Amino acid sequence: MTAITQESPELAIASSGLTKRFRGGQLAVDGVDLAVPRGAVYGFLGPNGSGKTTTIRMLLGLAYPTSGSAQVLGVPMPEGAVRVLSRVGSLVEGPAFYPYLSGWDNLARYDAADRSVSASTARARIGTPPMLSLLALEAALTAFDGVELAELRVKSLSVTGFFIDCADALLGGAFEVVTPRSPRHRGSQVTLRHPDAYALVQALAARDVIGDMRAPDLLRFGVNALYVSHGDVLRAVATLRDIIAEAAHLPFLAQERSAVT
């Protein structure tokens, strides 16, 4: 066994007695000695479970050896990982997010793998689930900056009133306007009644107009006064008129209804 020294600048990778035994007692890597010159091509061959990946992880500082030592580009590992990894390219297995964990739990796992930082300051780096939720809420609320709620209400009534006018003018007697026509009693939505409501909502969605169906026969259209314009409303009603004229909703009548409409 050859001891590793700092007097080997020609070696890209060096190890001496590199060993990894897992907590359960399994010996994954047993006394590996490596001396890979710079510019050389070196590969590991062996069956699954023979320790190839574990060895690479120890060389990269991603796993701590039970005993032995290693160097990459003359830098002791894992202590020198921060110094050397910016000069090393690696793809160990298939690093990815864990789909069964939340976004924050994934961040916490990746943060815990960074040996160069203190676990006591993790919250300052990655926050907490409540804090991340508040950040998302804060970003959403920036759309309201400088907007008076009274102004939003005025526009909402204007847009929903225009929707009703368009329905009266373009849809004829095919639909019943269920939403109160009085502004005092109207919310930020318009609801129409039609016996084929489900099929019509599906046909509208296929043309990028999103409505909401309420059983048994209601089509509901929400209006967000921050970004829904009178032009958007006109296009939605005109699209609904065209679907009726073309009977484009009929194929959707035979479809099995989804739980969310």
N, C-alpha and C positions, 0 to 999 in steps of 0.2 A: 504494500500500500504506500503510495507516494503522498507525502504531505503537501497541502496547497500553500503556496507562498505568493507574495506580491511580486516576486521576480519572474513572472510568467506572462508578460504582456502579449506574447504571441498566441495565447489561448483565449478563445472566445468563451468556452465553457469549461469549468473544471470542478470536480467534486472528489471528495475523499470520504469513504465509508458512509455515504448518504443513506440513511435508514429512516423508514416511517412505519410505526406500529400504531394502529388505530386503537381507540379506547377499549373496544371489545376484545383486544388481544391479537387481532389479525395482523400478520406481518405483510405489509403491502410492498415495501421496497427494502432490500437487504444488502447493505454495504456496497452501494454502487460507487465505483471509481470511474471518473470521466476525464478525458483530456482532449478536447476538441479544438484544433487550431483555427485561427481566424481564416475565413475564406473557404473552409471545408464544408462539405455536405454530409450530414450525419443523420441517420434515422434509427428509430426504435422499431423492432419487429417482435411480435409476441401476441399470444391470444388475449382475449378480454380478461381483465383481472390480474394481468401479470405485472402491473405497476407502471406502465408507460406514462399514463396521464398524471399519476401521482408524482412521478419523478419530475415531469415538466412543471407541475404546479409548485413543487419545492424550489426548482431552479428559478422560477419567476417570483418567488416570495409570496405566492398565493396560499401556500401551506407550509407549516413549520415542520422541519425534520425532528424525529425523535432523537437522533444522534447523527454525527458526521457534519460535514461542512460543504459549502458550495460557493463558487464565484461565477459571475457573468461579466465579461469584459473587464476582468480584474477587480470587480467590486464584490465584496462579501454579501451573500444573500442569506436570509431575507432582509437583513439590516439595511442594506443599500438599495432596496427596491426603488425608493423615490428618486435616487440619483441615476439609476441605470435604465428604468423601464421606458423612459422617453426615447431611448435609443434602440428599443427592441420591439419587433412586431410579433404578435402572438395571437392565436385563436385556439383556445383550449376547449375541446368538445364543442358545444353549441350554446354559448352564453346568451341568455335571453331573460325576459321577465317571466316570473312564475304566474301563470294565468289563474291559479286558484288563490292567490293572495291579492290584497288590495294594492292600489298604487303606492300608498304610504308604506305598507309593509315591505314592498319590493325595495323602496328607497332605503328603508332601515337595514335590510339585509346587505345591500351593496355598500352602504356606509360602514357597517360593522366589519366588512372585509378590508377596509383601508387601515392598515396598521400604523400609518403615519400620523393619525389623529387620535384624540382622546375620546373615549366613549362618554365621558362626562359632559362633553360639549355637543353631543349629537343633536339635541333639540335645536340648538342655534343654527345648525347646518341644514337640517331637513324638516324642521318644524314638527308639528303634531297634526293628527287628523283634523281636530277642530280648527286649528290655525289655517290649514290648507283649504278647508271649506270656506272659511271667512275670506281668504284671498280670492277664491273664485266668486264669492258673492260681491266682494268689493269691485272686482273687474266688471261684473254685470251691471252694477249700479252706476258705473261711470257714464252709462248712456243717459242717465237722468241729470247729469251735471248741468246746472244753469236752466233747468226746465221746471216751470211751475206746474203743480198738479192740476190747478184750475185750468191752465191752458191745454193740458192733455185731455181733460174732460170735455172741453169745448170741441177739440178736434175729433175726439172719439164720437161724439154725438153727430158731428158733421159727416164723418165717414160712414157711420152706420145709417144715418138718414139717407145719404146718397146711395148706399147699397139698396135700401128699400125702394127708392125711386127707380133705380136701374132694374130691379126685379119686376116692378110694376110695368115698366116700359118695354122690357125685352122678353120677359117670360110669359106674358099673357096670363091666362087663367090656369096654366098647368101646375102652378105652385101656390100654396097658401102661405102668406107671411104670418108667422106665429109671433114674432117679436113685437112688443108694443110699439105702436107708431108714435106715441107721445114721448118726447125726450125725457120727461120727468120719470118715466117708468122703464126706460131702456138702459140696459147695460152695454158693455163693449162687445157685443156679438149680435149677429142676425141669424134667426132660425127660420127655415122654410120647411113646409110639409109636402111630401110626395110619396106615393106608395112604393116607389122603387128607390128609396133613399139610400140603401146600402150600395146598390149597383152604381148609382150616380156618384157617390163619394169615391168609389174605386175608380170610376172613369175619369173623374176630375183629377185624382192623384196621378193617373197616368199622363195627364197633361200639365203636371206641376202646379196644380191648384189644390191646396190642402184644406179639406173640410173635416168635419167630425160628424159621425152618424149616431143618433140616439134612437133606439128601438121604440116603437116599431117603424116610424116613418118620418123622422126628422133629420134634416141636414143643418148643421150648425157651423157658422163661420165666425171665428174670433177675430177681433180687430185690436191690434196693438198700435196705439196712436203714435208711438215713437217712430215707427218705420213703415206702417201700412198707409198707402196713399189712396187718394180718390181714383187714380189711374189703376192701381192694383185691383180695387173693387170692381171697376168697370170691366177689366179683363176677366175677372173671376165669373161675373154674371154672364158676360158674352160667351165664355167658354161653356158654361152650363147650358146656355141657349143652343149652342152648336151641337153639344152632345145629344140633347133631346131631338134636334132636327135630324141628326144623322143616325139616331137610334144606337149610338156608340156604346151605351151602357148595357144593352141587352145581353152581350156575352158574359157580363159579370153576374147576371141573375142566376146562372147555373152553378156558380162557384160556391164552394163551402165557405161559410162565413168564418173569418178569423175572430179570435177572442177580443182583439183590439181593433177598433174600426176607425 
